[in-house]
């Protein structure tokens, strides 16, 4: 692979104009097609074939609902007054009539007729049905017209709140906080490279890759069902890995330029060596993200595949577009020589000795940190492991559920309507359950519905049971249940399980189809499916981690150590997530909209992404140590040598990742916020506590045994040169690698 990448990098450096033109043309075509055939992203959270979804599909055949959008309008009377009194009833009816006349509104329900007036008379809920299809957006003029029609009720003293999906606040994939995150990443790159030009290249490639990815996703949305959360997750990961992968290659290129290597040869060599590591690291992320599809949840599959596509584009951009940009920059990417003034030499009298001990250069912060770890490896290993375990302990209380309007920010109208309904009618009013009875014999349907009602009486956890609603063909009936608890609570999930157990004897005795369904039951099935897929996914990820690292480093200890470190990082990330999103620690400071359970897909997504990122840091750090060990055969010095070559880049990469993830933390999206926080915290502890602290400590204690692999296993495993350390530049490439006047290569 290294030879192929060398040729690709050399061709890109030599024909950089063609490469840039080709990239821009390809990007233009993809963007044009994506915009022309752009589809809509879906918000479906169902699982085809699940018990609740199957029952819901059957119920919709008997009780068809129009394929249009609707909203809930909540009217709240002042304390001590009721919406049914004459002074408030008139303005309320006037507002409802005016809403019905708004263009785009097909129907408005009367709370008095539909029975949606609270027991205390203070709250009434009206349902507004629009003529807009569910897959389309309700026109803003229609939504504003409905709000204007509610003015009469508001003037009479009724608090009017507009809820439902049409009034939910939309979260653009990229906003001001994300742009701030890119600015922070640029600052880190400038500090790392000491050059604005070198710092700009990773940002350019990452942004161009994201543009192409988003355009492709928009076009594919017309054919495939893509979750509305997929673009945000893809942008977050695409930016993070896109910047980091380019950072690794640019760093290798600048180091080679500083050593006197010609520009084209350096570009080709950096693409062959660091590019090989980038492909290996990207492949681990791709496999982990694509593995999300095994859960069998379409929403999760689309999020995983979309993110995998963004990572794949980041890898391709790093090994194709980046060499052309580096060739265009030419010698201007070479690091400037550092100066040592007499005052600095007097102030640091030991500088010369320290330089001599580290190849003529003063040791960086990463080397000094590693030296500190190696002085007391046992103590650092014990303290670091104890800290990670302590951070992971709260993760045992992690509660999962799918998000709903109750997860939105309290400032949003949909959340306010949700809370008012919960206060007035009980928490379960926002998540009713339905029992479907189906039989070809109408008489059996009626008798079975009566039996179901009898069974439901006195069941703990039920606040109200409606009468049986018979279908027109009389072959089905439905009974609505209002739970005592909200749709995201564990009590409601337990109630669904009890009801399903309770309905089985009724179904068997009558020969009818009896099932518990409704959107709340569908969400519970999705959450249970995701929770059940977590343990198998952990086993697959751990096995994959052991195998890949064993192949890469020809060692038993390295993969075991890396996998244990990854599990500790994941545990710490989950523990911190519980502390913030369930216990409320720092919740106000971070702008967490609601506390309680987190989205059910958060753990499996965090595990897959963090696995890939942890393997990235392991590869770039430990491969440098292995290269030094293979060259000199001294285990202790190899740790310092690897830290000297890789710690600065790994540190910068981790800080960039954290800045990007933190920027998405402030998106106010209840689905994305816990993912962004867990990834930012996970990268923090994995890069600095696990890879930069525990890894050197373990390697120091193991010594030469860290690099041991049984001969039989060594013969069985394929050989993979991760960083191209065995690569030698082809002789045929020498003429192109020789120094030239490069005025044709962008201003050299």
VEXTIKE-124849 format. One record per residue (C-alpha): x, y, z. Coordinates in steps of 0.05 Angstrom, whole numbers, padded with zeros to 5 digits, always signed. Example, Ala and Ser with C-alpha at 12.3 -4.5 7.8 and 13.67 -1.06 7.14 Angstrom:
+00246-00090+00156 +00273-00021+00143 
END
This chain:
+00000+00000+00000 +00056+00048+00017 +00085+00042-00053 +00017+00057-00084 +00008+00116-00038 +00078+00141-00055 +00061+00141-00129 -00006+00175-00115 +00027+00229-00073 +00084+00238-00123 +00035+00245-00181 -00008+00293-00141 +00053+00335-00125 +00078+00334-00197 +00010+00346-00229 -00020+00388-00174 -00059+00432-00222 -00094+00373-00253 -00110+00344-00185 -00139+00410-00160 -00180+00420-00223 -00205+00348-00221 -00225+00355-00147 -00261+00421-00159 -00298+00392-00219 -00318+00329-00180 -00340+00372-00121 -00381+00416-00167 -00415+00357-00201 -00432+00324-00134 -00457+00389-00105 -00499+00404-00167 -00531+00336-00168 -00543+00337-00093 -00578+00405-00096 -00618+00386-00158 -00643+00320-00130 -00644+00338-00056 -00692+00298-00014 -00718+00306+00056 -00688+00274+00118 -00734+00232+00161 -00746+00232+00236 -00772+00160+00240 -00751+00122+00302 -00786+00056+00287 -00761-00015+00276 -00795-00053+00220 -00820-00119+00248 -00821-00098+00321 -00884-00117+00359 -00909-00046+00368 -00892-00025+00297 -00927-00086+00268 -00989-00072+00309 -00987+00002+00290 -00984-00016+00216 -01044-00062+00224 -01082-00010+00263 -01071+00043+00210 -01105-00003+00159 -01168-00003+00201 -01164+00068+00227 -01132+00107+00170 -01106+00176+00187 -01094+00230+00134 -01021+00236+00114 -01017+00308+00138 -00984+00346+00195 -01019+00372+00257 -01003+00415+00318 -01030+00423+00388 -01053+00490+00414 -01055+00494+00490 -01098+00547+00524 -01085+00561+00598 -01131+00603+00641 -01103+00647+00697 -01104+00618+00768 -01174+00614+00797 -01208+00617+00728 -01233+00565+00678 -01232+00564+00603 -01306+00545+00603 -01330+00610+00636 -01365+00658+00590 -01312+00713+00592 -01260+00664+00565 -01302+00616+00526 -01322+00669+00474 -01251+00692+00457 -01228+00619+00455 -01282+00600+00405 -01267+00662+00363 -01193+00643+00360 -01210+00571+00340 -01256+00596+00284 -01203+00644+00260 -01151+00587+00259 -01198+00545+00216 -01200+00601+00164 -01124+00605+00157 -01101+00582+00088 -01068+00514+00095 -01109+00493+00156 -01159+00437+00141 -01190+00426+00210 -01190+00452+00281 -01219+00411+00338 -01263+00439+00394 -01234+00421+00463 -01304+00416+00493 -01327+00366+00441 -01263+00326+00439 -01258+00321+00515 -01191+00356+00520 -01208+00402+00577 -01172+00388+00642 -01209+00367+00705 -01196+00434+00739 -01221+00471+00677 -01158+00513+00671 -01129+00480+00609 -01157+00463+00540 -01122+00432+00481 -01143+00441+00409 -01116+00401+00351 -01100+00439+00287 -01094+00396+00224 -01056+00424+00165 -01063+00406+00092 -00987+00397+00086 -00961+00326+00076 -00920+00296+00133 -00856+00294+00092 -00861+00369+00076 -00853+00431+00119 -00914+00471+00138 -00907+00540+00106 -00885+00594+00154 -00943+00638+00132 -00992+00584+00155 -00958+00576+00222 -00956+00651+00233 -01029+00656+00212 -01049+00606+00265 -01011+00645+00317 -01044+00710+00295 -01112+00678+00300 -01098+00662+00373 -01093+00736+00390 -01165+00740+00413 -01154+00686+00466 -01089+00718+00489 -01122+00786+00495 -01175+00755+00540 -01121+00731+00587 -01111+00660+00562 -01040+00636+00556 -01033+00606+00487 -00977+00558+00471 -00965+00525+00403 -00936+00454+00405 -00925+00396+00359 -00875+00380+00305 -00892+00439+00259 -00873+00487+00316 -00810+00451+00337 -00747+00492+00333 -00701+00467+00277 -00627+00459+00290 -00583+00473+00229 -00524+00425+00224 -00475+00483+00227 -00485+00546+00268 -00444+00599+00304 -00418+00551+00358 -00391+00504+00304 -00356+00562+00269 -00325+00581+00336 -00301+00509+00343 -00267+00514+00275 -00235+00579+00297 -00207+00544+00359 -00182+00488+00315 -00146+00539+00271 -00113+00570+00332 -00088+00501+00354 -00061+00487+00285 -00025+00554+00283 +00007+00540+00351 +00026+00470+00328 +00057+00490+00262 +00076+00562+00275 +00050+00577+00206 -00017+00603+00182 -00007+00570+00114 +00007+00501+00144 -00051+00510+00193 -00100+00528+00137 -00089+00465+00095 -00123+00416+00143 -00182+00463+00150 -00189+00471+00074 -00189+00396+00061 -00237+00381+00119 -00287+00434+00097 -00285+00413+00024 -00295+00341+00045 -00356+00360+00087 -00386+00401+00030 -00382+00340-00016 -00409+00293+00037 -00469+00337+00053 -00486+00346-00021 -00483+00271-00032 -00527+00259+00029 -00578+00308+00005 -00582+00273-00062 -00585+00203-00032 -00641+00224+00014 -00688+00220-00046 -00675+00145-00051 -00657+00123+00020 -00687+00141+00087 -00635+00182+00123 -00646+00205+00194 -00650+00279+00207 -00594+00271+00258 -00547+00239+00208 -00522+00304+00176 -00502+00335+00243 -00465+00273+00265 -00431+00266+00197 -00408+00339+00198 -00382+00332+00269 -00341+00270+00254 -00321+00291+00184 -00292+00357+00209 -00256+00325+00268 -00223+00268+00231 -00213+00309+00168 -00172+00360+00205 -00134+00308+00245 -00116+00263+00186 -00090+00322+00146 -00052+00345+00208 -00014+00279+00211 +00008+00282+00138 +00026+00356+00139 +00067+00346+00203 +00107+00290+00171 +00118+00332+00108 +00142+00392+00147 +00190+00349+00188 +00220+00321+00124 +00226+00390+00093 +00262+00412+00156 +00311+00354+00147 +00326+00378+00076 +00284+00331+00034 +00261+00360-00033 +00188+00382-00036 +00160+00329-00084 +00197+00272-00052 +00174+00295+00016 +00101+00299-00006 +00104+00229-00036 +00140+00200+00025 +00092+00233+00074 +00033+00206+00034 +00064+00137+00035 +00082+00135+00109 +00034+00180+00147 -00019+00166+00093 -00014+00091+00108 -00028+00105+00181 -00086+00151+00162 -00117+00096+00119 -00109+00045+00175 -00139+00093+00227 -00195+00112+00180 -00211+00039+00166 -00221+00025+00240 -00270+00083+00245 -00306+00061+00182 -00314-00011+00207 -00339+00012+00274 -00390+00061+00244 -00413+00012+00191 -00422-00039+00247 -00479+00004+00275 -00523-00027+00221 -00522-00095+00257 -00570-00066+00309 -00626-00069+00257 -00651+00001+00271 -00659+00042+00206 -00647+00108+00242 -00582+00083+00272 -00560+00051+00207 -00568+00115+00169 -00530+00154+00222 -00473+00104+00221 -00468+00098+00146 -00472+00174+00136 -00417+00185+00186 -00376+00129+00155 -00383+00164+00088 -00358+00229+00118 -00297+00193+00147 -00283+00158+00081 -00285+00225+00045 -00237+00253+00097 -00188+00196+00084 -00192+00204+00008 -00184+00279+00013 -00122+00271+00057 -00085+00225+00008 -00107+00258-00057 -00125+00332-00050 -00076+00348+00006 -00013+00328-00034 -00034+00376-00089 -00044+00433-00039 +00023+00418-00006 +00056+00420-00074 +00023+00487-00089 +00050+00514-00023 +00120+00488-00038 +00178+00508+00007 +00134+00557+00045 +00111+00498+00088 +00182+00486+00112 +00190+00501+00186 +00230+00562+00204 +00296+00551+00239 +00293+00566+00314 +00339+00618+00341 +00375+00614+00408 +00395+00681+00437 +00452+00691+00488 +00401+00712+00540 +00361+00648+00530 +00425+00607+00536 +00442+00642+00601 +00372+00634+00627 +00372+00559+00611 +00443+00535+00625 +00421+00463+00618 +00391+00474+00549 +00452+00447+00513 +00453+00383+00553 +00379+00372+00542 +00387+00384+00467 +00443+00335+00463 +00402+00282+00498 +00345+00292+00448 +00377+00296+00380 +00401+00367+00386 +00332+00395+00404 +00303+00415+00470 +00252+00363+00493 +00180+00383+00482 +00125+00381+00534 +00103+00312+00511 +00173+00284+00523 +00177+00317+00591 +00109+00289+00609 +00130+00219+00587 +00195+00226+00627 +00153+00243+00689 +00110+00182+00678 +00170+00136+00669 +00201+00159+00735 +00143+00127+00774 +00107+00080+00726 +00073+00038+00780 +00046+00098+00818 +00021+00132+00754 -00011+00068+00729 -00049+00057+00795 -00071+00129+00802 -00092+00136+00729 -00131+00071+00730 -00165+00089+00796 -00185+00157+00768 -00216+00125+00706 -00254+00073+00746 -00280+00128+00792 -00304+00167+00732 -00337+00106+00703 -00377+00086+00765 -00436+00134+00751 -00443+00103+00682 -00476+00043+00715 -00537+00087+00726 -00544+00106+00653 -00617+00110+00633 -00638+00106+00560 -00700+00127+00522 -00716+00160+00456 -00722+00235+00459 -00788+00272+00448 -00815+00342+00456 -00802+00337+00531 -00728+00335+00515 -00728+00402+00480 -00704+00467+00511 -00752+00498+00560 -00752+00562+00518 -00783+00526+00458 -00859+00529+00449 -00864+00454+00436 -00831+00439+00504 -00877+00489+00539 -00938+00457+00508 -00912+00389+00529 -00903+00412+00601 -00971+00446+00605 -01006+00382+00580 -00967+00341+00630 -00986+00387+00688 -01059+00390+00668 -01074+00319+00645 -01017+00279+00677 -00949+00258+00649 -00979+00199+00611 -01023+00245+00568 -00961+00260+00525 -00950+00186+00512 -01014+00146+00508 -01014+00072+00494 -01064+00034+00450 -01088-00038+00454 -01109-00063+00385 -01159-00120+00378 -01167-00152+00310 -01210-00210+00286 -01249-00227+00223 -01313-00238+00265 -01344-00172+00288 -01377-00205+00347 -01311-00234+00371 -01279-00165+00365 -01332-00135+00410 -01328-00190+00462 -01252-00188+00461 -01251-00113+00470 -01296-00121+00531 -01249-00174+00559 -01190-00127+00548 -01226-00071+00585 -01240-00118+00643 -01167-00138+00646 -01144-00066+00646 -01185-00046+00706 -01142-00040+00768 -01076-00050+00732 -01023-00009+00770 -00993+00048+00730 -01056+00065+00689 -01088+00132+00699 -01146+00125+00650 -01175+00076+00599 -01220+00098+00543 -01278+00059+00515 -01269+00014+00455 -01266+00050+00388 -01294+00004+00334 -01269+00007+00262 -01318+00018+00205 -01312-00054+00181 -01321-00077+00254 -01262-00125+00247 -01218-00084+00295 -01223-00043+00357 -01175+00001+00395 -01172+00021+00468 -01130+00080+00490 -01092+00077+00556 -01063+00138+00593 -01005+00116+00637 -00991+00148+00704 -00920+00164+00681 -00887+00199+00622 -00867+00165+00557 -00792+00165+00573 -00798+00136+00643 -00778+00066+00663 -00846+00057+00695 -00880+00065+00628 -00833+00015+00596 -00849-00034+00652 -00923-00021+00642 -00918-00040+00568 -00884-00105+00587 -00938-00121+00638 -00994-00105+00589 -00964-00150+00536 -00961-00207+00586 -01031-00192+00609 -01059-00192+00538 -01031-00259+00518 -01084-00302+00554 -01139-00258+00525 -01112-00267+00454 -01105-00343+00463 -01174-00352+00493 -01211-00311+00440 -01167-00328+00380 -01159-00253+00366 -01099-00211+00351 -01087-00168+00413 -01026-00123+00416 -01001-00061+00453 -00980-00006+00406 -00977+00070+00397 -00917+00115+00385 -00896+00108+00458 -00894+00032+00452 -00856+00038+00386 -00804+00082+00420 -00798+00033+00478 -00786-00024+00429 -00732+00016+00394 -00698+00032+00460 -00700-00040+00482 -00671-00062+00415 -00614-00013+00420 -00600-00032+00492 -00599-00105+00473 -00550-00092+00416 -00500-00057+00461 -00468-00118+00492 -00458-00156+00426 -00430-00093+00396 -00381-00086+00453 -00358-00158+00441 -00348-00145+00367 -00311-00080+00379 -00265-00110+00432 -00250-00170+00387 -00237-00124+00328 -00192-00080+00370 -00150-00139+00392 -00143-00167+00322 -00126-00102+00286 -00074-00080+00337 -00044-00150+00340 -00034-00147+00265 -00008-00076+00266 +00042-00082+00323 +00060-00157+00323 +00048-00160+00398 +00002-00192+00450 +00009-00140+00505 -00002-00079+00461 -00073-00099+00438 -00094-00122+00508 -00069-00057+00539 -00101-00015+00485 -00168-00050+00490 -00171-00044+00566 -00153+00030+00559 -00209+00039+00508 -00260+00007+00555 -00237+00052+00612 -00244+00113+00567 -00314+00092+00546 -00334+00080+00618 -00308+00148+00639 -00346+00181+00581 -00411+00147+00603 -00399+00165+00676 -00390+00238+00659 -00451+00237+00614 -00494+00211+00672 -00467+00264+00719 -00485+00320+00670 -00548+00296+00635 -00581+00256+00691 -00553+00286+00755 -00550+00357+00729 -00477+00372+00745 -00457+00433+00704 -00522+00425+00666 -00540+00499+00669 -00470+00520+00649 -00471+00474+00589 -00542+00492+00570 -00571+00422+00577 -00645+00430+00559 -00672+00373+00602 -00646+00323+00652 -00663+00250+00655 -00653+00193+00606 -00609+00204+00545 -00624+00181+00475 -00621+00105+00468 -00572+00108+00409 -00521+00150+00447 -00480+00093+00479 -00472+00051+00416 -00453+00112+00373 -00404+00138+00426 -00372+00069+00431 -00364+00062+00356 -00335+00131+00345 -00291+00131+00407 -00264+00063+00387 -00240+00090+00321 -00211+00153+00352 -00176+00114+00408 -00145+00068+00356 -00122+00129+00318 -00083+00155+00378 -00057+00086+00393 -00032+00077+00322 +00002+00144+00316 +00035+00141+00384 +00053+00068+00392 +00075+00059+00319 +00127+00113+00331 +00151+00076+00392 +00153+00010+00354 +00192+00042+00297 +00244+00067+00347 +00246-00001+00382 +00257-00038+00317 +00313+00009+00299 +00351+00008+00366 +00322-00050+00406 +00319-00009+00471 +00249-00011+00502 +00257+00048+00550 +00288+00094+00498 +00235+00073+00448 +00181+00102+00493 +00216+00169+00495 +00232+00166+00421 +00160+00153+00404 +00137+00209+00450 +00186+00257+00418 +00161+00241+00347 +00086+00234+00360 +00064+00266+00425 +00059+00337+00397 +00017+00315+00338 -00027+00270+00381 -00038+00326+00431 -00057+00375+00377 -00103+00324+00344 -00138+00310+00410 -00147+00384+00425 -00176+00395+00356 -00224+00337+00365 -00246+00364+00432 -00257+00434+00405 -00300+00408+00347 -00342+00363+00393 -00351+00418+00445 -00376+00466+00391 -00431+00416+00375 -00447+00410+00449 -00478+00479+00446 -00524+00462+00388 -00582+00454+00437 -00602+00390+00401 -00623+00339+00453 -00600+00281+00409 -00532+00309+00391 -00512+00343+00457 -00499+00279+00497 -00460+00249+00438 -00417+00311+00431 -00404+00315+00506 -00388+00241+00513 -00340+00243+00454 -00305+00307+00478 -00296+00278+00548 -00277+00210+00521 -00224+00239+00475 -00197+00281+00533 -00186+00222+00579 -00165+00174+00525 -00113+00218+00493 -00082+00249+00556 -00096+00199+00611 -00096+00133+00574 -00050+00141+00514 -00002+00194+00542 +00001+00167+00613 -00021+00095+00622 +00009+00070+00557 +00080+00094+00573 +00073+00067+00644 +00051-00002+00621 +00104-00005+00567 +00158+00015+00617 +00136-00041+00664 +00134-00093+00608 +00199-00073+00576 +00218-00119+00517 +00159-00164+00532 +00112-00110+00505 +00136-00126+00435 +00133-00202+00440 +00090-00245+00394 +00092-00321+00390 +00125-00345+00327 +00067-00389+00306 +00018-00331+00314 +00067-00285+00278 +00066-00331+00217 -00010-00336+00218 -00024-00261+00221 -00018-00219+00158 +00038-00167+00158 +00013-00095+00157 +00062-00037+00153 +00020+00016+00188 +00066+00076+00179 +00106+00051+00120 +00168+00041+00163 +00192-00013+00114 +00178+00031+00055 +00235+00055+00010 +00223+00107-00044 +00224+00075-00113 +00286+00091-00154 +00242+00113-00211 +00215+00169-00168 +00282+00201-00156 +00282+00248-00216 +00216+00277-00194 +00240+00282-00123 +00301+00322-00140 +00301+00397-00125 +00275+00437-00183 +00259+00509-00196 +00185+00496-00181 +00163+00564-00205 +00109+00524-00239 +00091+00494-00172 +00054+00552-00143 +00103+00606-00127 +00164+00570-00102 
END
